[in-house]
C-alpha cells in the first residue's frame, strides 16, 4: 500500500491547502466580476456614457475566466480564446476612450 505525498510530507499538505485557497479566491473574483458585469450591462442600456467601463470590466472578466480555465479546468483552447477576446476588449475600450 502506497502513501500519498501529503501524508509523508506535512509541508506538501500546507502547500496544497494554500493552492486550494488561491483557486477559491479566483472563482470568487470571477463571480463578483460577472455580477458587476451584469449590473453595468443593465446600466449601460440607460446611460451609454458608461459603455467604456462596461467594456473594460468585460475584458477583465474574460481574462480572469481564461486564467481559471488554465489553472483549474485545464482547458487550453478556451483559455486562448478568452485571453484574446479579453485583451481585445480592453484595448478597444482604451482606444475609444482616447478618441482613436
Buried (B, 14 or more C-beta within 10 A) or exposed (E): EEEEEBEEEEEEBEEEEEEEEEEEEBEEBBEEBBEBBEEBEEBBEEEEEEBBBBBBBBBBBBBBBBBBBBEEEEBEEEBEBBBEBBBEBBEBBBEEEEEE
